[in-house]
């Protein structure tokens, strides 16, 4: 398996994990008490961090794949004009 495929799988896993954590935060743990104080769990910062990490990894992996496809396309014989 190629390295970029593994990184692509890892980035989608982080995005999925972040989405699940944010959904759990929204449905179960976030509430405002009688004094108007918002109570949140650790799912919110971990979910946001996972989404940011997954998005960053995804963009770097896609840029790597795009650049490597340009390099391999330019180095093939017969592809030049």
N, CA, C and O atoms as CSV, one atom per row, in Angstrom:
chain,resi,resn,atom,element,x,y,z
A,1,UNK,N,N,0.839,-1.173,0.000
A,1,UNK,CA,C,0.000,0.000,0.000
A,1,UNK,C,C,0.891,1.246,0.000
A,1,UNK,O,O,1.915,1.302,0.682
A,2,UNK,N,N,0.477,2.226,-0.773
A,2,UNK,CA,C,1.266,3.450,-0.873
A,2,UNK,C,C,1.138,4.278,0.401
A,2,UNK,O,O,0.134,4.210,1.110
A,3,UNK,N,N,2.180,5.060,0.674
A,3,UNK,CA,C,2.168,5.913,1.860
A,3,UNK,C,C,1.035,6.929,1.815
A,3,UNK,O,O,0.406,7.205,2.836
A,4,UNK,N,N,0.773,7.486,0.637
A,4,UNK,CA,C,-0.269,8.506,0.550
A,4,UNK,C,C,-1.651,7.907,0.805
A,4,UNK,O,O,-2.542,8.601,1.295
A,5,UNK,N,N,-1.838,6.633,0.479
A,5,UNK,CA,C,-3.115,5.986,0.763
A,5,UNK,C,C,-3.302,5.808,2.263
A,5,UNK,O,O,-4.407,5.984,2.778
A,6,UNK,N,N,-2.237,5.462,2.962
A,6,UNK,CA,C,-2.308,5.316,4.413
A,6,UNK,C,C,-2.615,6.664,5.057
A,6,UNK,O,O,-3.455,6.741,5.953
A,7,UNK,N,N,-1.950,7.721,4.614
A,7,UNK,CA,C,-2.204,9.048,5.175
A,7,UNK,C,C,-3.615,9.528,4.857
A,7,UNK,O,O,-4.238,10.218,5.664
A,8,UNK,N,N,-4.117,9.161,3.677
A,8,UNK,CA,C,-5.483,9.512,3.316
A,8,UNK,C,C,-6.476,8.819,4.255
A,8,UNK,O,O,-7.440,9.440,4.701
A,9,UNK,N,N,-6.248,7.541,4.556
A,9,UNK,CA,C,-7.092,6.803,5.486
A,9,UNK,C,C,-7.027,7.417,6.889
A,9,UNK,O,O,-8.051,7.537,7.561
A,10,UNK,N,N,-5.833,7.802,7.328
A,10,UNK,CA,C,-5.676,8.410,8.652
A,10,UNK,C,C,-6.405,9.747,8.723
A,10,UNK,O,O,-7.049,10.048,9.727
A,11,UNK,N,N,-6.309,10.544,7.673
A,11,UNK,CA,C,-6.970,11.853,7.694
A,11,UNK,C,C,-8.487,11.699,7.714
A,11,UNK,O,O,-9.166,12.441,8.425
A,12,UNK,N,N,-9.036,10.749,6.948
A,12,UNK,CA,C,-10.475,10.527,6.992
A,12,UNK,C,C,-10.909,9.970,8.341
A,12,UNK,O,O,-12.015,10.251,8.803
A,13,UNK,N,N,-10.044,9.181,8.974
A,13,UNK,CA,C,-10.354,8.657,10.305
A,13,UNK,C,C,-10.429,9.782,11.329
A,13,UNK,O,O,-11.322,9.791,12.175
A,14,UNK,N,N,-9.500,10.730,11.260
A,14,UNK,CA,C,-9.542,11.884,12.169
A,14,UNK,C,C,-10.788,12.733,11.918
A,14,UNK,O,O,-11.409,13.217,12.865
A,15,UNK,N,N,-11.158,12.916,10.649
A,15,UNK,CA,C,-12.367,13.682,10.357
A,15,UNK,C,C,-13.610,12.977,10.893
A,15,UNK,O,O,-14.500,13.627,11.441
A,16,UNK,N,N,-13.678,11.669,10.741
A,16,UNK,CA,C,-14.813,10.913,11.262
A,16,UNK,C,C,-14.854,10.950,12.785
A,16,UNK,O,O,-15.915,11.132,13.382
A,17,UNK,N,N,-13.689,10.777,13.410
A,17,UNK,CA,C,-13.612,10.831,14.868
A,17,UNK,C,C,-14.041,12.206,15.390
A,17,UNK,O,O,-14.774,12.298,16.375
A,18,UNK,N,N,-13.593,13.250,14.741
A,18,UNK,CA,C,-13.992,14.598,15.142
A,18,UNK,C,C,-15.476,14.825,14.984
A,18,UNK,O,O,-16.103,15.450,15.840
A,19,UNK,N,N,-16.052,14.326,13.899
A,19,UNK,CA,C,-17.486,14.463,13.697
A,19,UNK,C,C,-18.288,13.719,14.749
A,19,UNK,O,O,-19.303,14.221,15.232
A,20,UNK,N,N,-17.836,12.522,15.105
A,20,UNK,CA,C,-18.519,11.747,16.138
A,20,UNK,C,C,-18.427,12.456,17.489
A,20,UNK,O,O,-19.413,12.532,18.221
A,21,UNK,N,N,-17.249,12.970,17.815
A,21,UNK,CA,C,-17.090,13.669,19.093
A,21,UNK,C,C,-17.952,14.922,19.168
A,21,UNK,O,O,-18.539,15.208,20.212
A,22,UNK,N,N,-18.033,15.671,18.076
A,22,UNK,CA,C,-18.865,16.874,18.072
A,22,UNK,C,C,-20.353,16.523,18.149
A,22,UNK,O,O,-21.126,17.248,18.775
A,23,UNK,N,N,-20.759,15.415,17.518
A,23,UNK,CA,C,-22.148,14.987,17.605
A,23,UNK,C,C,-22.483,14.540,19.028
A,23,UNK,O,O,-23.558,14.849,19.541
A,24,UNK,N,N,-21.558,13.811,19.664
A,24,UNK,CA,C,-21.773,13.407,21.052
A,24,UNK,C,C,-21.870,14.612,21.975
A,24,UNK,O,O,-22.710,14.647,22.875
A,25,UNK,N,N,-21.020,15.586,21.755
A,25,UNK,CA,C,-21.050,16.813,22.557
A,25,UNK,C,C,-22.394,17.513,22.405
A,25,UNK,O,O,-22.988,17.965,23.384
A,26,UNK,N,N,-22.854,17.594,21.187
A,26,UNK,CA,C,-24.099,18.322,20.918
A,26,UNK,C,C,-25.309,17.608,21.513
A,26,UNK,O,O,-26.204,18.259,22.053
A,27,UNK,N,N,-25.347,16.302,21.425
A,27,UNK,CA,C,-26.543,15.568,21.839
A,27,UNK,C,C,-26.592,15.245,23.328
A,27,UNK,O,O,-27.681,15.141,23.892
A,28,UNK,N,N,-25.449,15.086,23.972
A,28,UNK,CA,C,-25.488,14.583,25.337
A,28,UNK,C,C,-24.951,15.542,26.396
A,28,UNK,O,O,-25.509,15.597,27.492
A,29,UNK,N,N,-23.908,16.288,26.116
A,29,UNK,CA,C,-23.180,16.936,27.194
A,29,UNK,C,C,-23.322,18.441,27.264
A,29,UNK,O,O,-22.937,19.022,28.278
A,30,UNK,N,N,-23.827,19.082,26.292
A,30,UNK,CA,C,-23.862,20.538,26.295
A,30,UNK,C,C,-25.198,21.020,26.838
A,30,UNK,O,O,-26.252,20.697,26.291
A,31,UNK,N,N,-25.151,21.788,27.911
A,31,UNK,CA,C,-26.387,22.340,28.468
A,31,UNK,C,C,-26.079,23.627,29.220
A,31,UNK,O,O,-24.937,23.892,29.593
A,32,UNK,N,N,-27.112,24.411,29.431
A,32,UNK,CA,C,-27.021,25.652,30.196
A,32,UNK,C,C,-27.795,25.430,31.494
A,32,UNK,O,O,-28.960,25.034,31.471
A,33,UNK,N,N,-27.138,25.687,32.621
A,33,UNK,CA,C,-27.808,25.465,33.908
A,33,UNK,C,C,-28.733,26.634,34.238
A,33,UNK,O,O,-28.906,27.547,33.431
A,34,UNK,N,N,-29.319,26.598,35.418
A,34,UNK,CA,C,-30.304,27.612,35.800
A,34,UNK,C,C,-29.701,28.995,36.003
A,34,UNK,O,O,-30.412,29.998,35.953
A,35,UNK,N,N,-28.391,29.052,36.232
A,35,UNK,CA,C,-27.729,30.340,36.422
A,35,UNK,C,C,-27.158,30.899,35.121
A,35,UNK,O,O,-26.522,31.953,35.125
A,36,UNK,N,N,-27.381,30.196,34.007
A,36,UNK,CA,C,-26.934,30.684,32.711
A,36,UNK,C,C,-25.510,30.307,32.354
A,36,UNK,O,O,-24.926,30.900,31.448
A,37,UNK,N,N,-24.939,29.331,33.050
A,37,UNK,CA,C,-23.571,28.904,32.771
A,37,UNK,C,C,-23.608,27.728,31.792
A,37,UNK,O,O,-24.330,26.753,32.001
A,38,UNK,N,N,-22.831,27.835,30.739
A,38,UNK,CA,C,-22.758,26.768,29.744
A,38,UNK,C,C,-21.803,25.688,30.222
A,38,UNK,O,O,-20.658,25.978,30.568
A,39,UNK,N,N,-22.263,24.450,30.245
A,39,UNK,CA,C,-21.440,23.312,30.648
A,39,UNK,C,C,-21.112,22.485,29.415
A,39,UNK,O,O,-22.003,22.077,28.671
A,40,UNK,N,N,-19.831,22.245,29.209
A,40,UNK,CA,C,-19.369,21.457,28.075
A,40,UNK,C,C,-18.409,20.396,28.567
A,40,UNK,O,O,-17.802,20.537,29.629
A,41,UNK,N,N,-18.274,19.343,27.798
A,41,UNK,CA,C,-17.333,18.288,28.155
A,41,UNK,C,C,-16.058,18.458,27.348
A,41,UNK,O,O,-15.875,19.450,26.643
A,42,UNK,N,N,-15.194,17.485,27.465
A,42,UNK,CA,C,-13.925,17.509,26.735
A,42,UNK,C,C,-14.113,17.114,25.273
A,42,UNK,O,O,-13.176,17.218,24.481
A,43,UNK,N,N,-15.325,16.658,24.904
A,43,UNK,CA,C,-15.565,16.260,23.514
A,43,UNK,C,C,-15.457,17.442,22.552
A,43,UNK,O,O,-15.042,17.261,21.407
A,44,UNK,N,N,-15.817,18.631,22.987
A,44,UNK,CA,C,-15.778,19.790,22.087
A,44,UNK,C,C,-14.354,20.120,21.649
A,44,UNK,O,O,-14.107,20.167,20.444
A,45,UNK,N,N,-13.400,20.352,22.557
A,45,UNK,CA,C,-12.049,20.668,22.075
A,45,UNK,C,C,-11.384,19.493,21.350
A,45,UNK,O,O,-10.646,19.699,20.387
A,46,UNK,N,N,-11.639,18.267,21.807
A,46,UNK,CA,C,-11.055,17.114,21.120
A,46,UNK,C,C,-11.660,16.929,19.732
A,46,UNK,O,O,-10.961,16.552,18.791
A,47,UNK,N,N,-12.949,17.192,19.606
A,47,UNK,CA,C,-13.598,17.093,18.303
A,47,UNK,C,C,-13.075,18.137,17.329
A,47,UNK,O,O,-12.808,17.831,16.166
A,48,UNK,N,N,-12.930,19.356,17.799
A,48,UNK,CA,C,-12.411,20.421,16.938
A,48,UNK,C,C,-10.956,20.141,16.560
A,48,UNK,O,O,-10.560,20.335,15.410
A,49,UNK,N,N,-10.170,19.689,17.522
A,49,UNK,CA,C,-8.774,19.364,17.236
A,49,UNK,C,C,-8.669,18.223,16.223
A,49,UNK,O,O,-7.827,18.266,15.326
A,50,UNK,N,N,-9.512,17.216,16.361
A,50,UNK,CA,C,-9.501,16.108,15.406
A,50,UNK,C,C,-9.915,16.563,14.014
A,50,UNK,O,O,-9.342,16.120,13.019
A,51,UNK,N,N,-10.900,17.440,13.941
A,51,UNK,CA,C,-11.332,17.951,12.635
A,51,UNK,C,C,-10.230,18.787,11.976
A,51,UNK,O,O,-9.996,18.675,10.772
A,52,UNK,N,N,-9.562,19.617,12.765
A,52,UNK,CA,C,-8.470,20.433,12.215
A,52,UNK,C,C,-7.316,19.548,11.765
A,52,UNK,O,O,-6.761,19.754,10.686
A,53,UNK,N,N,-6.953,18.570,12.581
A,53,UNK,CA,C,-5.871,17.662,12.227
A,53,UNK,C,C,-6.223,16.840,10.987
A,53,UNK,O,O,-5.389,16.670,10.098
A,54,UNK,N,N,-7.442,16.334,10.926
A,54,UNK,CA,C,-7.869,15.562,9.756
A,54,UNK,C,C,-7.905,16.394,8.493
A,54,UNK,O,O,-7.485,15.933,7.432
A,55,UNK,N,N,-8.405,17.620,8.595
A,55,UNK,CA,C,-8.426,18.504,7.432
A,55,UNK,C,C,-7.040,18.886,6.960
A,55,UNK,O,O,-6.787,18.966,5.758
A,56,UNK,N,N,-6.141,19.124,7.902
A,56,UNK,CA,C,-4.760,19.457,7.537
A,56,UNK,C,C,-4.072,18.277,6.863
A,56,UNK,O,O,-3.408,18.436,5.838
A,57,UNK,N,N,-4.233,17.097,7.443
A,57,UNK,CA,C,-3.633,15.905,6.837
A,57,UNK,C,C,-4.217,15.618,5.463
A,57,UNK,O,O,-3.496,15.216,4.550
A,58,UNK,N,N,-5.514,15.822,5.317
A,58,UNK,CA,C,-6.148,15.594,4.030
A,58,UNK,C,C,-5.622,16.550,2.970
A,58,UNK,O,O,-5.337,16.136,1.846
A,59,UNK,N,N,-5.492,17.816,3.317
A,59,UNK,CA,C,-5.001,18.785,2.332
A,59,UNK,C,C,-3.539,18.531,1.971
A,59,UNK,O,O,-3.159,18.664,0.808
A,60,UNK,N,N,-2.715,18.167,2.954
A,60,UNK,CA,C,-1.310,17.872,2.652
A,60,UNK,C,C,-1.204,16.615,1.791
A,60,UNK,O,O,-0.407,16.574,0.854
A,61,UNK,N,N,-1.992,15.600,2.097
A,61,UNK,CA,C,-1.950,14.362,1.319
A,61,UNK,C,C,-2.426,14.586,-0.110
A,61,UNK,O,O,-1.830,14.065,-1.053
A,62,UNK,N,N,-3.495,15.358,-0.275
A,62,UNK,CA,C,-3.973,15.628,-1.630
A,62,UNK,C,C,-2.989,16.481,-2.420
A,62,UNK,O,O,-2.829,16.281,-3.624
A,63,UNK,N,N,-2.330,17.425,-1.763
A,63,UNK,CA,C,-1.301,18.212,-2.452
A,63,UNK,C,C,-0.119,17.335,-2.859
A,63,UNK,O,O,0.434,17.495,-3.947
A,64,UNK,N,N,0.265,16.411,-1.982
A,64,UNK,CA,C,1.357,15.488,-2.300
A,64,UNK,C,C,0.994,14.619,-3.499
A,64,UNK,O,O,1.812,14.421,-4.398
A,65,UNK,N,N,-0.238,14.102,-3.512
A,65,UNK,CA,C,-0.669,13.281,-4.638
A,65,UNK,C,C,-0.728,14.091,-5.927
A,65,UNK,O,O,-0.345,13.601,-6.989
A,66,UNK,N,N,-1.202,15.314,-5.838
A,66,UNK,CA,C,-1.297,16.169,-7.021
A,66,UNK,C,C,0.087,16.483,-7.574
A,66,UNK,O,O,0.313,16.392,-8.780
A,67,UNK,N,N,1.013,16.851,-6.693
A,67,UNK,CA,C,2.363,17.167,-7.153
A,67,UNK,C,C,3.084,15.933,-7.699
A,67,UNK,O,O,3.815,16.030,-8.685
A,68,UNK,N,N,2.885,14.788,-7.071
A,68,UNK,CA,C,3.544,13.581,-7.568
A,68,UNK,C,C,2.951,13.140,-8.903
A,68,UNK,O,O,3.664,12.574,-9.732
A,69,UNK,N,N,1.667,13.388,-9.126
A,69,UNK,CA,C,1.092,13.034,-10.428
A,69,UNK,C,C,1.611,13.970,-11.519
A,69,UNK,O,O,1.805,13.541,-12.656
A,70,UNK,N,N,1.839,15.244,-11.188
A,70,UNK,CA,C,2.422,16.161,-12.161
A,70,UNK,C,C,3.859,15.770,-12.487
A,70,UNK,O,O,4.279,15.828,-13.643
A,71,UNK,N,N,4.609,15.371,-11.463
A,71,UNK,CA,C,6.002,14.974,-11.696
A,71,UNK,C,C,6.083,13.704,-12.529
A,71,UNK,O,O,6.911,13.616,-13.436
A,72,UNK,N,N,5.245,12.727,-12.242
A,72,UNK,CA,C,5.288,11.477,-12.993
A,72,UNK,C,C,4.762,11.679,-14.413
A,72,UNK,O,O,5.229,11.011,-15.336
A,73,UNK,N,N,3.811,12.575,-14.608
A,73,UNK,CA,C,3.289,12.850,-15.943
A,73,UNK,C,C,4.294,13.581,-16.805
A,73,UNK,O,O,4.355,13.343,-18.011
A,74,UNK,N,N,5.084,14.463,-16.217
A,74,UNK,CA,C,6.070,15.220,-16.971
A,74,UNK,C,C,7.295,14.377,-17.324
A,74,UNK,O,O,7.983,14.673,-18.300
A,75,UNK,N,N,7.577,13.326,-16.539
A,75,UNK,CA,C,8.768,12.545,-16.797
A,75,UNK,C,C,8.519,11.364,-17.730
A,75,UNK,O,O,9.466,10.659,-18.078
A,76,UNK,N,N,7.291,11.128,-18.141
A,76,UNK,CA,C,7.005,10.029,-19.057
A,76,UNK,C,C,7.466,10.382,-20.462
A,76,UNK,O,O,7.267,11.511,-20.910
A,77,UNK,N,N,8.077,9.439,-21.163
A,77,UNK,CA,C,8.482,9.707,-22.543
A,77,UNK,C,C,7.245,9.748,-23.449
A,77,UNK,O,O,6.297,8.985,-23.266
A,78,UNK,N,N,7.280,10.639,-24.406
A,78,UNK,CA,C,6.185,10.756,-25.344
A,78,UNK,C,C,5.066,11.673,-24.875
A,78,UNK,O,O,4.111,11.892,-25.620
A,79,UNK,N,N,5.152,12.201,-23.694
A,79,UNK,CA,C,4.110,13.062,-23.172
A,79,UNK,C,C,4.363,14.539,-23.534
A,79,UNK,O,O,3.498,15.392,-23.331
A,80,UNK,N,N,5.528,14.817,-24.057
A,80,UNK,CA,C,5.838,16.201,-24.378
A,80,UNK,C,C,5.435,16.468,-25.822
A,80,UNK,O,O,5.590,15.617,-26.698
A,81,UNK,N,N,4.927,17.643,-26.042
A,81,UNK,CA,C,4.478,18.101,-27.190
A,81,UNK,C,C,4.473,18.157,-28.522
A,81,UNK,O,O,3.688,18.904,-29.106
